[in-house]
């Protein structure tokens, strides 16, 4: 064992820590267009032969055949949401997914929305 190597450094090389960093190719900053509740949906399927798309990219394209939030995608793939946001950015830039942003807060204060929620709860 290397005398300069410490057990603390070995802990830093833990596979669950390294894997997301490698998947995102060292990128940690996602574009601001993806909130945790932003919905992503596939608009063009992959053929599997696209250069630069990793298995995680292709998994996202398959998952998003129906709209899913960033948080849901992260849960399905067991990846940190930040990494999913980076991968979604790649797919968005290449035209594989579309993203719908959450509605601004003032739109959510609509009385009709609250009435619809209450009606739905009463129907349960």
C-alpha positions in Angstrom: 0.0 0.0 0.0 1.3 3.5 -0.8 2.5 5.2 2.4 1.1 8.5 1.1 -2.3 7.0 0.7 -4.7 7.5 3.6 -8.0 5.7 4.4 -9.8 9.0 4.0 -8.7 9.2 0.4 -9.9 5.7 -0.3 -13.4 6.7 0.9 -13.4 9.4 -1.8 -13.0 6.8 -4.5 -16.2 5.0 -3.6 -18.0 3.8 -6.7 -21.3 5.4 -5.9 -19.6 8.7 -5.8 -17.5 8.3 -9.0 -20.3 6.8 -11.2 -22.5 9.9 -11.5 -19.5 12.1 -12.1 -18.4 9.8 -14.9 -21.9 9.5 -16.4 -22.1 13.3 -16.7 -18.5 13.4 -18.1 -17.4 15.6 -15.2 -20.1 18.2 -15.8 -22.0 19.2 -12.7 -23.7 22.4 -13.9 -27.1 21.9 -15.5 -28.8 24.6 -17.5 -31.4 26.6 -15.6 -34.2 25.3 -17.8 -34.7 22.1 -15.7 -36.4 22.4 -12.3 -37.1 19.3 -10.3 -40.8 19.5 -11.3 -40.1 20.3 -15.0 -41.7 17.7 -17.2 -39.6 16.0 -19.9 -41.2 14.1 -22.8 -39.6 12.3 -25.7 -40.2 13.9 -29.1 -37.9 11.8 -31.1 -36.8 8.2 -30.3 -33.1 7.2 -30.5 -31.9 4.5 -32.9 -29.1 3.4 -30.6 -26.5 4.4 -33.1 -26.3 8.1 -32.1 -22.8 9.2 -31.3 -22.4 10.7 -27.8 -25.5 9.1 -26.3 -24.7 6.9 -23.3 -27.0 4.2 -22.0 -28.3 6.6 -19.4 -29.3 9.1 -22.2 -31.2 6.3 -24.0 -32.9 5.2 -20.7 -34.2 8.7 -20.3 -35.5 8.8 -23.8 -37.3 5.4 -23.2 -38.7 6.6 -19.8 -40.0 9.9 -21.2 -42.4 8.3 -23.7 -44.9 9.7 -21.2 -44.1 13.0 -19.5 -42.0 12.6 -16.3 -40.6 15.2 -13.9 -36.9 15.5 -13.4 -37.4 14.1 -9.9 -39.2 11.0 -11.2 -36.5 10.3 -13.8 -33.9 10.6 -11.2 -35.8 8.1 -9.0 -36.3 5.6 -11.8 -32.6 5.7 -12.8 -31.3 5.9 -9.2 -29.2 8.9 -10.1 -28.8 12.3 -8.5 -31.2 14.9 -9.9 -28.3 17.2 -10.8 -26.8 14.5 -13.1 -30.3 13.9 -14.7 -30.5 17.6 -15.4 -27.2 17.5 -17.2 -28.2 14.5 -19.3 -31.6 16.1 -20.1 -29.7 19.2 -21.3 -27.8 17.0 -23.7 -31.0 15.4 -25.0 -32.8 18.7 -25.2 -29.9 20.3 -27.2 -30.0 17.3 -29.6 -33.8 17.4 -30.1 -34.7 14.2 -28.4 -36.8 15.7 -25.5 -39.0 18.6 -24.9 -39.4 20.2 -21.5 -42.4 21.9 -20.0 -41.6 24.3 -17.2 -43.8 24.5 -14.1 -46.4 27.2 -14.1 -45.4 30.5 -12.3 -46.7 30.8 -8.8 -49.2 33.5 -9.7 -50.9 31.2 -12.2 -51.3 28.6 -9.4 -53.3 31.1 -7.3 -56.3 30.7 -9.7 -59.4 30.1 -7.7 -60.6 27.6 -10.4 -57.6 25.4 -9.7 -58.3 25.2 -6.0 -62.0 24.4 -6.7 -60.9 21.6 -9.0 -58.6 20.2 -6.4 -61.3 20.3 -3.7 -63.8 18.7 -6.1 -61.3 15.9 -6.8 -60.7 15.4 -3.1 -64.4 15.2 -2.3 -64.9 12.7 -5.1 -62.5 10.3 -3.3 
